[in-house]
Amino acid sequence: MAGKPKLYYFNGRGRMETIRWLLAAAGVEFEEELFETREEFEKLIKGGTLMYEQVPMVEIDGMNLVETRAILRYIAAKYDLYGRNLKEQAWIDMYVEGLKDLSDMIMFFPLSLPEEKEMNLDFILERATKRFFPVYEKALREHGQDFLVGNRLSWADIQLLEVILMVEECKPSVLSGFPLLQVMLSQQLLRTAGE
Ligand SMILES: N[C@@H](CCC(=O)N[C@@H](CS)C(=O)NCC(=O)O)C(=O)O
């Protein structure tokens, strides 16, 4: 039996967090090597396994996978979270890439200048509630199903769950105008807790 995937990253959420979520949703146990110092990271670079001298890197199936989106796509496809056909994959891609736009804003928010913090936070919340969340609320309403694509759990649902929780950390009541997203969130959290 193949060993557990091994994740290499700095000790933080950053770009690795979505990978952790996807593996967890797929029910895959993994190990992590978390760098506390730049020296630990540079040791990995010197070892020659990091294609672009950047992390995340995931050791899986005899490969040293780098580039967050490539890693996610591999895991989603391997664990049957990437649709049943090309069209479903295209929908999943559209949802996850939109969610990435939103999560990137949140990821880089802590780097805001102090005088720009409030304005940047307002911008994130405005984009979340006016541009992105309405898309997912509408998809759930039109499908009449619990999942964004193909009436079963996919990478898109997992990414949506993660990003909703990220936005709720900025403003806990952010889902107040999105009843179906609220239901989806509680169902997914119950599902996760039950595993
Ligand atoms: N396109 C890459 C970007 C990876 C990246 O920027 N990684 C940062 C950490 S989040 C890194 O390794 N920085 C160290 C460096 O460039 O020296 C991906 O999505 O994985």
The ligand as an SDF file (V2000), in Angstrom:
LIG
                    3D

 20 19  0  0  0  0  0  0  0  0999 V2000
    2.3730   29.5300   -8.0250 N   0  0  0  0  0  0  0  0  0  0  0  0
    2.8540   28.9240   -6.8180 C   0  0  0  0  0  0  0  0  0  0  0  0
    3.3180   30.0050   -5.8610 C   0  0  0  0  0  0  0  0  0  0  0  0
    4.0310   29.3800   -4.6680 C   0  0  0  0  0  0  0  0  0  0  0  0
    4.6100   30.4200   -3.7210 C   0  0  0  0  0  0  0  0  0  0  0  0
    4.6000   31.6270   -3.9800 O   0  0  0  0  0  0  0  0  0  0  0  0
    5.1060   29.9240   -2.5970 N   0  0  0  0  0  0  0  0  0  0  0  0
    5.6990   30.7600   -1.5870 C   0  0  0  0  0  0  0  0  0  0  0  0
    5.1020   30.4540   -0.2310 C   0  0  0  0  0  0  0  0  0  0  0  0
    3.3690   30.7780   -0.2110 S   0  0  0  0  0  0  0  0  0  0  0  0
    7.1740   30.4060   -1.4890 C   0  0  0  0  0  0  0  0  0  0  0  0
    7.5530   29.2660   -1.5940 O   0  0  0  0  0  0  0  0  0  0  0  0
    7.9890   31.4280   -1.2330 N   0  0  0  0  0  0  0  0  0  0  0  0
    9.3780   31.2520   -0.9450 C   0  0  0  0  0  0  0  0  0  0  0  0
   10.2760   31.8540   -1.9490 C   0  0  0  0  0  0  0  0  0  0  0  0
    9.7970   32.1670   -3.0590 O   0  0  0  0  0  0  0  0  0  0  0  0
   11.4570   31.9750   -1.6410 O   0  0  0  0  0  0  0  0  0  0  0  0
    1.7440   28.0630   -6.2050 C   0  0  0  0  0  0  0  0  0  0  0  0
    0.5720   28.4160   -6.3920 O   0  0  0  0  0  0  0  0  0  0  0  0
    2.0260   27.0510   -5.5630 O   0  0  0  0  0  0  0  0  0  0  0  0
  1  2  1  0
  2  3  1  0
  2 18  1  0
  3  4  1  0
  4  5  1  0
  5  6  2  0
  5  7  1  0
  7  8  1  0
  8  9  1  0
  8 11  1  0
  9 10  1  0
 11 12  2  0
 11 13  1  0
 13 14  1  0
 14 15  1  0
 15 16  2  0
 15 17  1  0
 18 19  2  0
 18 20  1  0
M  END
$$$$
